[in-house]
Amino acid sequence: MDAHVKLFHRIAPLYGLFYRYQLRQYRRFVSTMQERYDDFRGHVLDVGFGTGALMRALAEEGFEVYGVDAAPNMVKTAEKKLRNHKVTTREANVLKGLPFDSDSFDVVLSSYVLHGLPKEGRAKMYEEMKRLSRNYVVFYEHSFKPSLPIRIAEKLEGGEYFAFKDDVAEELYRHFPCFESHKLSKNVVVYLCQVENTP
């Protein structure tokens, strides 16, 4: 288990305290995406699902939802939260390749995972998510001007956010034919990427 996964394995109970707040945010996100994109539907994979709040928001809207997370305690936390919801979870690490066939999902998405990875890890994540998706790859991330508490949390987490925010556009152009960014709020931006076999 690498250092990044170990961190989230340890802090899973703390993340669980924010579940209801996350669920409200993700419900708004799912609603917005459905309004903007008619083909934002079907089979969806959540990579690095954390507390499982995004999976629940998707399941409530009729998606067939699968999720993977590399941190064992995150998987346990999410399974408790999602006990009464129709979702499928499993422990797996996107950087080591995921146990699904290519083009298995209509949408592959991830929230607040990408920015925590080093550049080479992000490249692996882009390619693996692109391999699995038939339509879209979506990243839900901090905006370029996050709030002070978020900036402090990112410093404490020791992730790659401050380098990531300067490189993300160039990286996405390198890995996807095209992408769009949508600012959902002051602190949240969504990157919607088309995969190569999208008409």
SVG drawing of the C-alpha trace seen along z (x, -y; Angstrom):
<svg xmlns="http://www.w3.org/2000/svg" viewBox="-34 -32 40 40">
<polyline fill="none" stroke="black" stroke-width="0.4" points="0.0,0.0 1.6,-3.3 1.8,-6.4 -1.2,-8.1 -3.4,-5.1 -2.2,-4.6 -3.2,-8.2 -6.8,-7.7 -7.0,-4.3 -6.2,-6.0 -8.5,-9.0 -11.5,-7.1 -13.6,-7.5 -13.0,-11.3 -14.1,-11.6 -17.2,-9.7 -18.3,-12.7 -18.7,-14.8 -21.0,-12.3 -24.2,-14.3 -22.5,-17.5 -20.8,-15.6 -24.1,-14.0 -25.8,-17.4 -23.0,-18.6 -22.9,-15.5 -26.7,-15.5 -26.4,-19.0 -23.5,-17.8 -25.4,-14.8 -28.5,-17.0 -26.4,-19.6 -24.7,-17.0 -27.9,-15.3 -29.4,-18.7 -26.4,-19.5 -25.7,-16.0 -28.4,-13.7 -25.9,-10.8 -24.8,-11.2 -26.5,-8.0 -26.2,-4.3 -23.4,-2.2 -21.0,-4.4 -17.7,-3.7 -16.6,-5.9 -12.8,-5.7 -11.7,-6.4 -15.2,-6.6 -14.2,-7.6 -17.3,-7.8 -19.5,-6.6 -21.6,-9.8 -21.2,-10.3 -22.2,-6.7 -25.4,-7.2 -26.2,-10.4 -25.8,-8.5 -27.8,-5.5 -30.7,-7.8 -30.9,-9.0 -31.1,-5.5 -27.5,-4.9 -26.1,-1.4 -23.2,-2.2 -19.8,-0.5 -17.0,-1.9 -13.4,-1.1 -11.2,-2.5 -7.6,-1.5 -8.0,-2.2 -9.6,0.8 -11.1,-1.4 -12.7,-3.7 -14.3,-0.7 -15.6,0.4 -16.9,-3.2 -18.7,-3.4 -20.3,0.0 -21.8,-1.0 -23.1,-4.2 -24.5,-2.5 -26.0,0.5 -29.5,-0.3 -28.5,-1.4 -28.0,0.6 -24.3,0.1 -21.3,2.4 -18.0,1.7 -14.6,3.3 -11.1,2.7 -8.8,1.9 -6.1,-0.6 -6.5,-2.5 -2.7,-2.9 -2.3,0.8 -5.0,1.4 -8.7,2.1 -10.4,5.5 -12.8,4.5 -12.8,5.0 -12.2,2.0 -15.3,-0.1 -17.2,1.4 -18.9,-1.8 -20.8,-4.7 -19.1,-7.2 -16.0,-6.8 -15.6,-9.5 -13.6,-10.5 -13.9,-13.1 -11.0,-14.7 -8.5,-12.0 -6.6,-13.3 -5.0,-16.3 -3.5,-14.1 -1.4,-12.0 2.1,-12.8 2.2,-13.6 3.1,-10.1 0.3,-8.7 -2.2,-11.1 -1.0,-9.9 -1.8,-6.3 -5.2,-7.3 -6.1,-9.2 -5.3,-6.3 -7.0,-3.6 -10.2,-5.7 -10.2,-6.3 -9.7,-2.6 -12.8,-1.8 -15.2,-4.5 -17.4,-4.5 -18.4,-8.1 -17.0,-10.4 -14.3,-10.6 -15.2,-13.1 -13.0,-14.7 -14.7,-16.6 -11.9,-18.8 -11.0,-21.8 -11.2,-25.1 -8.0,-27.1 -8.9,-29.4 -10.1,-27.1 -11.1,-28.4 -8.5,-28.8 -9.6,-25.7 -9.1,-23.6 -5.7,-25.1 -4.7,-24.2 -6.1,-20.7 -4.1,-20.2 -0.9,-21.3 -1.5,-18.9 -2.4,-16.1 0.9,-16.6 -0.7,-15.9 0.1,-17.4 -2.7,-19.9 -0.6,-23.0 1.4,-21.6 -1.7,-19.9 -3.7,-23.1 -1.0,-24.5 -0.7,-21.4 -4.2,-20.0 -5.3,-21.7 -2.1,-20.7 -2.3,-17.1 -6.0,-16.7 -5.3,-17.9 -2.5,-15.4 -4.6,-12.4 -8.1,-13.2 -9.3,-14.4 -11.1,-17.3 -12.5,-18.3 -14.7,-21.0 -14.4,-22.6 -17.4,-23.7 -17.2,-25.8 -19.9,-24.4 -19.2,-26.7 -16.5,-29.0 -14.6,-25.9 -15.5,-23.2 -14.6,-22.7 -15.6,-19.7 -13.6,-18.5 -15.6,-16.5 -13.4,-14.6 -14.4,-12.8 -12.8,-9.5 -11.4,-8.7 -14.3,-6.5 -17.0,-9.1 -18.8,-10.1"/>
</svg>
